Amino acid sequence: MEYPDWQGTPNCRSVDSEEFFVPDGSSTYREVKMLKKICSNCEVKKQCLDYSLKNAVFGFWGGTTEYERKLMRNKLNITPKPLYLGYP
């Protein structure tokens, strides 16, 4: 899977990427409010969300959790491309 070439600078560029994923053994993000705030006025939020809806990615993308994107995909009838992990 190729990651997008953002047309702008994402707000998350200076945040530890681990914050955007659920920690092992947990079912929730550490700081959802912080992540939503980071994404709220990001200039690439729309691109990020669009990418995450079209591709089965893990983590917090475009201001949404995996569960929120699942609901959006169902409502919009979007089937995401499967996540390719590089295995044969």
Biopython code that builds the backbone (N, CA, C, O; Angstrom):
import numpy as np
from Bio.PDB.StructureBuilder import StructureBuilder

atoms = [
    (1, "MET", "N", (0.840, -1.165, 0.000)),
    (1, "MET", "CA", (0.000, 0.000, 0.000)),
    (1, "MET", "C", (0.896, 1.242, 0.000)),
    (1, "MET", "O", (1.824, 1.355, 0.800)),
    (2, "GLU", "N", (0.606, 2.143, -0.888)),
    (2, "GLU", "CA", (1.358, 3.389, -0.930)),
    (2, "GLU", "C", (0.629, 4.441, -0.120)),
    (2, "GLU", "O", (-0.591, 4.580, -0.202)),
    (3, "TYR", "N", (1.397, 5.177, 0.664)),
    (3, "TYR", "CA", (0.784, 6.251, 1.427)),
    (3, "TYR", "C", (0.680, 7.486, 0.546)),
    (3, "TYR", "O", (1.487, 7.673, -0.365)),
    (4, "PRO", "N", (-0.294, 8.314, 0.809)),
    (4, "PRO", "CA", (-0.526, 9.478, -0.046)),
    (4, "PRO", "C", (0.577, 10.523, 0.057)),
    (4, "PRO", "O", (1.288, 10.623, 1.057)),
    (5, "ASP", "N", (0.688, 11.281, -1.000)),
    (5, "ASP", "CA", (1.593, 12.424, -1.020)),
    (5, "ASP", "C", (0.726, 13.630, -0.658)),
    (5, "ASP", "O", (0.085, 14.229, -1.522)),
    (6, "TRP", "N", (0.715, 13.977, 0.640)),
    (6, "TRP", "CA", (-0.162, 15.045, 1.108)),
    (6, "TRP", "C", (0.101, 16.342, 0.368)),
    (6, "TRP", "O", (1.247, 16.697, 0.091)),
    (7, "GLN", "N", (-0.960, 17.034, 0.057)),
    (7, "GLN", "CA", (-0.877, 18.359, -0.545)),
    (7, "GLN", "C", (-1.032, 19.374, 0.580)),
    (7, "GLN", "O", (-2.069, 20.025, 0.704)),
    (8, "GLY", "N", (0.000, 19.498, 1.388)),
    (8, "GLY", "CA", (-0.012, 20.361, 2.558)),
    (8, "GLY", "C", (0.799, 19.704, 3.664)),
    (8, "GLY", "O", (1.420, 18.661, 3.459)),
    (9, "THR", "N", (0.786, 20.315, 4.818)),
    (9, "THR", "CA", (1.556, 19.807, 5.942)),
    (9, "THR", "C", (0.610, 19.321, 7.033)),
    (9, "THR", "O", (-0.177, 20.107, 7.561)),
    (10, "PRO", "N", (0.676, 18.033, 7.380)),
    (10, "PRO", "CA", (-0.209, 17.519, 8.423)),
    (10, "PRO", "C", (0.174, 18.029, 9.815)),
    (10, "PRO", "O", (1.357, 18.166, 10.127)),
    (11, "ASN", "N", (-0.817, 18.304, 10.635)),
    (11, "ASN", "CA", (-0.562, 18.751, 12.010)),
    (11, "ASN", "C", (0.130, 17.674, 12.832)),
    (11, "ASN", "O", (0.829, 17.983, 13.797)),
    (12, "CYS", "N", (-0.057, 16.426, 12.465)),
    (12, "CYS", "CA", (0.477, 15.312, 13.259)),
    (12, "CYS", "C", (1.961, 15.065, 13.022)),
    (12, "CYS", "O", (2.537, 14.190, 13.670)),
    (13, "ARG", "N", (2.590, 15.789, 12.134)),
    (13, "ARG", "CA", (3.985, 15.530, 11.778)),
    (13, "ARG", "C", (4.925, 15.603, 12.975)),
    (13, "ARG", "O", (5.967, 14.948, 12.970)),
    (14, "SER", "N", (4.585, 16.378, 13.994)),
    (14, "SER", "CA", (5.470, 16.522, 15.142)),
    (14, "SER", "C", (4.985, 15.742, 16.371)),
    (14, "SER", "O", (5.510, 15.923, 17.470)),
    (15, "VAL", "N", (3.988, 14.881, 16.184)),
    (15, "VAL", "CA", (3.438, 14.087, 17.282)),
    (15, "VAL", "C", (3.948, 12.659, 17.141)),
    (15, "VAL", "O", (4.042, 12.141, 16.029)),
    (16, "ASP", "N", (4.275, 12.024, 18.254)),
    (16, "ASP", "CA", (4.719, 10.636, 18.243)),
    (16, "ASP", "C", (3.655, 9.773, 17.571)),
    (16, "ASP", "O", (2.502, 9.764, 18.002)),
    (17, "SER", "N", (4.030, 9.058, 16.534)),
    (17, "SER", "CA", (3.058, 8.264, 15.774)),
    (17, "SER", "C", (2.379, 7.185, 16.615)),
    (17, "SER", "O", (1.285, 6.739, 16.270)),
    (18, "GLU", "N", (2.996, 6.765, 17.693)),
    (18, "GLU", "CA", (2.385, 5.764, 18.584)),
    (18, "GLU", "C", (1.066, 6.255, 19.167)),
    (18, "GLU", "O", (0.198, 5.447, 19.497)),
    (19, "GLU", "N", (0.904, 7.567, 19.298)),
    (19, "GLU", "CA", (-0.326, 8.131, 19.854)),
    (19, "GLU", "C", (-1.541, 7.855, 18.961)),
    (19, "GLU", "O", (-2.681, 7.890, 19.426)),
    (20, "PHE", "N", (-1.290, 7.583, 17.685)),
    (20, "PHE", "CA", (-2.374, 7.401, 16.725)),
    (20, "PHE", "C", (-2.810, 5.944, 16.580)),
    (20, "PHE", "O", (-3.576, 5.602, 15.679)),
    (21, "PHE", "N", (-2.315, 5.096, 17.472)),
    (21, "PHE", "CA", (-2.666, 3.678, 17.449)),
    (21, "PHE", "C", (-3.046, 3.222, 18.842)),
    (21, "PHE", "O", (-2.552, 3.758, 19.834)),
    (22, "VAL", "N", (-3.924, 2.230, 18.918)),
    (22, "VAL", "CA", (-4.358, 1.676, 20.203)),
    (22, "VAL", "C", (-3.194, 0.872, 20.785)),
    (22, "VAL", "O", (-2.630, 0.019, 20.100)),
    (23, "PRO", "N", (-2.832, 1.136, 22.035)),
    (23, "PRO", "CA", (-1.737, 0.386, 22.656)),
    (23, "PRO", "C", (-2.070, -1.110, 22.757)),
    (23, "PRO", "O", (-3.234, -1.488, 22.891)),
    (24, "ASP", "N", (-1.047, -1.939, 22.692)),
    (24, "ASP", "CA", (-1.246, -3.388, 22.843)),
    (24, "ASP", "C", (-1.998, -3.681, 24.127)),
    (24, "ASP", "O", (-1.709, -3.106, 25.176)),
    (25, "GLY", "N", (-2.961, -4.575, 24.035)),
    (25, "GLY", "CA", (-3.727, -4.980, 25.197)),
    (25, "GLY", "C", (-4.835, -4.017, 25.587)),
    (25, "GLY", "O", (-5.505, -4.227, 26.598)),
    (26, "SER", "N", (-5.039, -2.962, 24.803)),
    (26, "SER", "CA", (-6.071, -1.978, 25.105)),
    (26, "SER", "C", (-7.103, -1.968, 23.981)),
    (26, "SER", "O", (-6.837, -2.429, 22.871)),
    (27, "SER", "N", (-8.269, -1.444, 24.284)),
    (27, "SER", "CA", (-9.299, -1.339, 23.244)),
    (27, "SER", "C", (-9.602, 0.114, 22.897)),
    (27, "SER", "O", (-10.479, 0.392, 22.079)),
    (28, "THR", "N", (-8.877, 1.035, 23.519)),
    (28, "THR", "CA", (-9.128, 2.457, 23.260)),
    (28, "THR", "C", (-7.814, 3.224, 23.078)),
    (28, "THR", "O", (-6.747, 2.785, 23.505)),
    (29, "TYR", "N", (-7.934, 4.375, 22.435)),
    (29, "TYR", "CA", (-6.795, 5.266, 22.263)),
    (29, "TYR", "C", (-6.513, 5.966, 23.588)),
    (29, "TYR", "O", (-7.422, 6.164, 24.394)),
    (30, "ARG", "N", (-5.274, 6.335, 23.811)),
    (30, "ARG", "CA", (-4.900, 6.999, 25.062)),
    (30, "ARG", "C", (-5.573, 8.361, 25.201)),
    (30, "ARG", "O", (-6.137, 8.688, 26.245)),
    (31, "GLU", "N", (-5.501, 9.137, 24.142)),
    (31, "GLU", "CA", (-5.949, 10.534, 24.195)),
    (31, "GLU", "C", (-6.792, 10.915, 22.982)),
    (31, "GLU", "O", (-6.335, 11.677, 22.130)),
    (32, "VAL", "N", (-8.006, 10.400, 22.893)),
    (32, "VAL", "CA", (-8.865, 10.682, 21.740)),
    (32, "VAL", "C", (-9.142, 12.176, 21.602)),
    (32, "VAL", "O", (-9.120, 12.711, 20.493)),
    (33, "LYS", "N", (-9.400, 12.850, 22.715)),
    (33, "LYS", "CA", (-9.681, 14.296, 22.645)),
    (33, "LYS", "C", (-8.493, 15.051, 22.057)),
    (33, "LYS", "O", (-8.673, 15.952, 21.237)),
    (34, "MET", "N", (-7.277, 14.687, 22.473)),
    (34, "MET", "CA", (-6.084, 15.338, 21.951)),
    (34, "MET", "C", (-5.952, 15.068, 20.449)),
    (34, "MET", "O", (-5.647, 15.979, 19.678)),
    (35, "LEU", "N", (-6.180, 13.821, 20.037)),
    (35, "LEU", "CA", (-6.058, 13.473, 18.626)),
    (35, "LEU", "C", (-7.085, 14.221, 17.786)),
    (35, "LEU", "O", (-6.762, 14.716, 16.706)),
    (36, "LYS", "N", (-8.312, 14.305, 18.269)),
    (36, "LYS", "CA", (-9.354, 15.042, 17.538)),
    (36, "LYS", "C", (-8.998, 16.526, 17.425)),
    (36, "LYS", "O", (-9.257, 17.158, 16.401)),
    (37, "LYS", "N", (-8.401, 17.071, 18.487)),
    (37, "LYS", "CA", (-7.993, 18.475, 18.456)),
    (37, "LYS", "C", (-6.872, 18.688, 17.439)),
    (37, "LYS", "O", (-6.890, 19.669, 16.696)),
    (38, "ILE", "N", (-5.904, 17.783, 17.399)),
    (38, "ILE", "CA", (-4.806, 17.876, 16.431)),
    (38, "ILE", "C", (-5.365, 17.864, 15.010)),
    (38, "ILE", "O", (-4.935, 18.641, 14.157)),
    (39, "CYS", "N", (-6.322, 16.982, 14.767)),
    (39, "CYS", "CA", (-6.887, 16.829, 13.423)),
    (39, "CYS", "C", (-7.901, 17.922, 13.060)),
    (39, "CYS", "O", (-8.142, 18.179, 11.881)),
    (40, "SER", "N", (-8.484, 18.554, 14.061)),
    (40, "SER", "CA", (-9.619, 19.454, 13.812)),
    (40, "SER", "C", (-9.336, 20.567, 12.809)),
    (40, "SER", "O", (-10.194, 20.869, 11.980)),
    (41, "ASN", "N", (-8.188, 21.168, 12.860)),
    (41, "ASN", "CA", (-7.895, 22.267, 11.934)),
    (41, "ASN", "C", (-6.713, 21.948, 11.016)),
    (41, "ASN", "O", (-6.015, 22.848, 10.549)),
    (42, "CYS", "N", (-6.502, 20.661, 10.768)),
    (42, "CYS", "CA", (-5.392, 20.230, 9.914)),
    (42, "CYS", "C", (-5.715, 20.504, 8.447)),
    (42, "CYS", "O", (-6.829, 20.249, 7.992)),
    (43, "GLU", "N", (-4.748, 21.017, 7.725)),
    (43, "GLU", "CA", (-4.986, 21.344, 6.320)),
    (43, "GLU", "C", (-5.067, 20.117, 5.419)),
    (43, "GLU", "O", (-5.495, 20.242, 4.272)),
    (44, "VAL", "N", (-4.675, 18.938, 5.892)),
    (44, "VAL", "CA", (-4.785, 17.726, 5.079)),
    (44, "VAL", "C", (-5.812, 16.743, 5.650)),
    (44, "VAL", "O", (-5.845, 15.580, 5.250)),
    (45, "LYS", "N", (-6.642, 17.204, 6.577)),
    (45, "LYS", "CA", (-7.620, 16.323, 7.216)),
    (45, "LYS", "C", (-8.529, 15.643, 6.194)),
    (45, "LYS", "O", (-8.769, 14.440, 6.295)),
    (46, "LYS", "N", (-9.027, 16.372, 5.235)),
    (46, "LYS", "CA", (-9.935, 15.803, 4.236)),
    (46, "LYS", "C", (-9.217, 14.726, 3.420)),
    (46, "LYS", "O", (-9.782, 13.660, 3.177)),
    (47, "GLN", "N", (-7.990, 14.991, 2.998)),
    (47, "GLN", "CA", (-7.210, 14.010, 2.241)),
    (47, "GLN", "C", (-6.948, 12.759, 3.082)),
    (47, "GLN", "O", (-7.052, 11.635, 2.590)),
    (48, "CYS", "N", (-6.614, 12.967, 4.335)),
    (48, "CYS", "CA", (-6.314, 11.892, 5.267)),
    (48, "CYS", "C", (-7.555, 11.020, 5.484)),
    (48, "CYS", "O", (-7.474, 9.792, 5.434)),
    (49, "LEU", "N", (-8.687, 11.654, 5.722)),
    (49, "LEU", "CA", (-9.925, 10.916, 5.933)),
    (49, "LEU", "C", (-10.310, 10.149, 4.677)),
    (49, "LEU", "O", (-10.685, 8.979, 4.759)),
    (50, "ASP", "N", (-10.223, 10.783, 3.530)),
    (50, "ASP", "CA", (-10.556, 10.129, 2.267)),
    (50, "ASP", "C", (-9.682, 8.889, 2.067)),
    (50, "ASP", "O", (-10.182, 7.826, 1.700)),
    (51, "TYR", "N", (-8.393, 9.027, 2.306)),
    (51, "TYR", "CA", (-7.466, 7.906, 2.175)),
    (51, "TYR", "C", (-7.842, 6.774, 3.121)),
    (51, "TYR", "O", (-7.850, 5.606, 2.733)),
    (52, "SER", "N", (-8.154, 7.128, 4.366)),
    (52, "SER", "CA", (-8.453, 6.103, 5.371)),
    (52, "SER", "C", (-9.801, 5.424, 5.133)),
    (52, "SER", "O", (-10.003, 4.289, 5.565)),
    (53, "LEU", "N", (-10.716, 6.096, 4.461)),
    (53, "LEU", "CA", (-11.987, 5.466, 4.110)),
    (53, "LEU", "C", (-11.811, 4.488, 2.955)),
    (53, "LEU", "O", (-12.456, 3.440, 2.920)),
    (54, "LYS", "N", (-10.948, 4.826, 2.022)),
    (54, "LYS", "CA", (-10.743, 3.993, 0.833)),
    (54, "LYS", "C", (-9.780, 2.832, 1.081)),
    (54, "LYS", "O", (-9.756, 1.875, 0.306)),
    (55, "ASN", "N", (-8.989, 2.906, 2.151)),
    (55, "ASN", "CA", (-7.996, 1.882, 2.458)),
    (55, "ASN", "C", (-8.205, 1.368, 3.876)),
    (55, "ASN", "O", (-8.477, 2.150, 4.787)),
    (56, "ALA", "N", (-8.081, 0.077, 4.065)),
    (56, "ALA", "CA", (-8.292, -0.540, 5.375)),
    (56, "ALA", "C", (-7.070, -0.328, 6.260)),
    (56, "ALA", "O", (-6.289, -1.251, 6.486)),
    (57, "VAL", "N", (-6.914, 0.880, 6.752)),
    (57, "VAL", "CA", (-5.770, 1.208, 7.604)),
    (57, "VAL", "C", (-6.165, 1.128, 9.075)),
    (57, "VAL", "O", (-7.329, 1.303, 9.436)),
    (58, "PHE", "N", (-5.181, 0.862, 9.902)),
    (58, "PHE", "CA", (-5.377, 0.862, 11.341)),
    (58, "PHE", "C", (-5.000, 2.222, 11.889)),
    (58, "PHE", "O", (-4.217, 2.951, 11.280)),
    (59, "GLY", "N", (-5.551, 2.559, 13.027)),
    (59, "GLY", "CA", (-5.155, 3.788, 13.700)),
    (59, "GLY", "C", (-6.138, 4.927, 13.508)),
    (59, "GLY", "O", (-7.220, 4.765, 12.944)),
    (60, "PHE", "N", (-5.726, 6.071, 13.992)),
    (60, "PHE", "CA", (-6.525, 7.293, 13.988)),
    (60, "PHE", "C", (-6.136, 8.103, 12.758)),
    (60, "PHE", "O", (-4.999, 8.565, 12.655)),
    (61, "TRP", "N", (-7.062, 8.279, 11.829)),
    (61, "TRP", "CA", (-6.794, 8.984, 10.568)),
    (61, "TRP", "C", (-7.905, 10.000, 10.321)),
    (61, "TRP", "O", (-9.078, 9.705, 10.549)),
    (62, "GLY", "N", (-7.545, 11.178, 9.862)),
    (62, "GLY", "CA", (-8.538, 12.172, 9.461)),
    (62, "GLY", "C", (-9.544, 12.509, 10.542)),
    (62, "GLY", "O", (-10.700, 12.812, 10.247)),
    (63, "GLY", "N", (-9.112, 12.458, 11.791)),
    (63, "GLY", "CA", (-9.987, 12.796, 12.904)),
    (63, "GLY", "C", (-10.943, 11.690, 13.306)),
    (63, "GLY", "O", (-11.899, 11.938, 14.041)),
    (64, "THR", "N", (-10.701, 10.458, 12.833)),
    (64, "THR", "CA", (-11.624, 9.358, 13.111)),
    (64, "THR", "C", (-10.915, 8.117, 13.645)),
    (64, "THR", "O", (-9.749, 7.863, 13.345)),
    (65, "THR", "N", (-11.649, 7.364, 14.435)),
    (65, "THR", "CA", (-11.190, 6.064, 14.890)),
    (65, "THR", "C", (-11.566, 5.019, 13.840)),
    (65, "THR", "O", (-12.324, 5.304, 12.913)),
    (66, "GLU", "N", (-11.035, 3.819, 13.994)),
    (66, "GLU", "CA", (-11.382, 2.735, 13.075)),
    (66, "GLU", "C", (-12.889, 2.467, 13.107)),
    (66, "GLU", "O", (-13.506, 2.244, 12.065)),
    (67, "TYR", "N", (-13.466, 2.489, 14.285)),
    (67, "TYR", "CA", (-14.904, 2.235, 14.421)),
    (67, "TYR", "C", (-15.724, 3.328, 13.718)),
    (67, "TYR", "O", (-16.694, 3.023, 13.023)),
    (68, "GLU", "N", (-15.342, 4.582, 13.894)),
    (68, "GLU", "CA", (-16.065, 5.679, 13.238)),
    (68, "GLU", "C", (-15.991, 5.541, 11.721)),
    (68, "GLU", "O", (-16.970, 5.802, 11.022)),
    (69, "ARG", "N", (-14.828, 5.131, 11.211)),
    (69, "ARG", "CA", (-14.696, 4.946, 9.759)),
    (69, "ARG", "C", (-15.548, 3.777, 9.275)),
    (69, "ARG", "O", (-16.113, 3.830, 8.182)),
    (70, "LYS", "N", (-15.641, 2.731, 10.075)),
    (70, "LYS", "CA", (-16.487, 1.589, 9.706)),
    (70, "LYS", "C", (-17.935, 2.043, 9.530)),
    (70, "LYS", "O", (-18.594, 1.661, 8.563)),
    (71, "LEU", "N", (-18.430, 2.857, 10.464)),
    (71, "LEU", "CA", (-19.790, 3.378, 10.362)),
    (71, "LEU", "C", (-19.950, 4.257, 9.124)),
    (71, "LEU", "O", (-20.958, 4.172, 8.423)),
    (72, "MET", "N", (-18.954, 5.100, 8.857)),
    (72, "MET", "CA", (-19.005, 5.982, 7.684)),
    (72, "MET", "C", (-19.012, 5.160, 6.397)),
    (72, "MET", "O", (-19.781, 5.447, 5.481)),
    (73, "ARG", "N", (-18.156, 4.139, 6.328)),
    (73, "ARG", "CA", (-18.107, 3.286, 5.128)),
    (73, "ARG", "C", (-19.456, 2.608, 4.895)),
    (73, "ARG", "O", (-19.939, 2.540, 3.764)),
    (74, "ASN", "N", (-20.055, 2.109, 5.969)),
    (74, "ASN", "CA", (-21.367, 1.457, 5.830)),
    (74, "ASN", "C", (-22.398, 2.439, 5.298)),
    (74, "ASN", "O", (-23.177, 2.104, 4.406)),
    (75, "LYS", "N", (-22.405, 3.639, 5.837)),
    (75, "LYS", "CA", (-23.375, 4.657, 5.415)),
    (75, "LYS", "C", (-23.143, 5.090, 3.966)),
    (75, "LYS", "O", (-24.094, 5.327, 3.221)),
    (76, "LEU", "N", (-21.857, 5.191, 3.573)),
    (76, "LEU", "CA", (-21.505, 5.661, 2.237)),
    (76, "LEU", "C", (-21.307, 4.527, 1.227)),
    (76, "LEU", "O", (-20.992, 4.768, 0.062)),
    (77, "ASN", "N", (-21.498, 3.285, 1.694)),
    (77, "ASN", "CA", (-21.322, 2.105, 0.850)),
    (77, "ASN", "C", (-19.925, 2.057, 0.222)),
    (77, "ASN", "O", (-19.786, 1.900, -0.991)),
    (78, "ILE", "N", (-18.911, 2.191, 1.048)),
    (78, "ILE", "CA", (-17.519, 2.142, 0.611)),
    (78, "ILE", "C", (-16.900, 0.830, 1.079)),
    (78, "ILE", "O", (-17.000, 0.469, 2.251)),
    (79, "THR", "N", (-16.270, 0.131, 0.165)),
    (79, "THR", "CA", (-15.512, -1.067, 0.511)),
    (79, "THR", "C", (-14.030, -0.696, 0.409)),
    (79, "THR", "O", (-13.539, -0.401, -0.681)),
    (80, "PRO", "N", (-13.311, -0.708, 1.550)),
    (80, "PRO", "CA", (-11.909, -0.302, 1.516)),
    (80, "PRO", "C", (-11.017, -1.352, 0.861)),
    (80, "PRO", "O", (-11.301, -2.549, 0.903)),
    (81, "LYS", "N", (-9.926, -0.872, 0.251)),
    (81, "LYS", "CA", (-8.904, -1.786, -0.248)),
    (81, "LYS", "C", (-8.292, -2.467, 0.971)),
    (81, "LYS", "O", (-8.071, -1.824, 1.998)),
    (82, "PRO", "N", (-8.017, -3.776, 0.860)),
    (82, "PRO", "CA", (-7.429, -4.468, 2.017)),
    (82, "PRO", "C", (-6.034, -3.952, 2.329)),
    (82, "PRO", "O", (-5.313, -3.465, 1.459)),
    (83, "LEU", "N", (-5.686, -4.073, 3.583)),
    (83, "LEU", "CA", (-4.363, -3.663, 4.029)),
    (83, "LEU", "C", (-3.345, -4.674, 3.560)),
    (83, "LEU", "O", (-3.492, -5.867, 3.826)),
    (84, "TYR", "N", (-2.319, -4.227, 2.870)),
    (84, "TYR", "CA", (-1.255, -5.095, 2.384)),
    (84, "TYR", "C", (-0.063, -4.947, 3.307)),
    (84, "TYR", "O", (0.487, -3.854, 3.449)),
    (85, "LEU", "N", (0.335, -6.028, 3.928)),
    (85, "LEU", "CA", (1.424, -5.979, 4.891)),
    (85, "LEU", "C", (2.757, -6.406, 4.295)),
    (85, "LEU", "O", (3.747, -6.522, 5.017)),
    (86, "GLY", "N", (2.796, -6.637, 3.010)),
    (86, "GLY", "CA", (4.044, -6.992, 2.361)),
    (86, "GLY", "C", (4.368, -8.475, 2.398)),
    (86, "GLY", "O", (5.475, -8.881, 2.044)),
    (87, "TYR", "N", (3.417, -9.279, 2.821)),
    (87, "TYR", "CA", (3.642, -10.718, 2.856)),
    (87, "TYR", "C", (3.197, -11.318, 1.537)),
    (87, "TYR", "O", (2.257, -10.821, 0.918)),
    (88, "PRO", "N", (3.858, -12.381, 1.096)),
    (88, "PRO", "CA", (3.445, -13.014, -0.180)),
    (88, "PRO", "C", (2.072, -13.636, -0.091)),
    (88, "PRO", "O", (1.585, -14.201, -1.070)),
]
sb = StructureBuilder()
sb.init_structure("model")
sb.init_model(0)
sb.init_chain("A")
sb.init_seg("    ")
for serial, (resi, resn, name, xyz) in enumerate(atoms, 1):
    if name == "N":
        sb.init_residue(resn, " ", resi, " ")
    sb.init_atom(name, np.array(xyz, "f"), 0.0, 1.0, " ", f" {name:<3s}", serial, name[0])
structure = sb.get_structure()
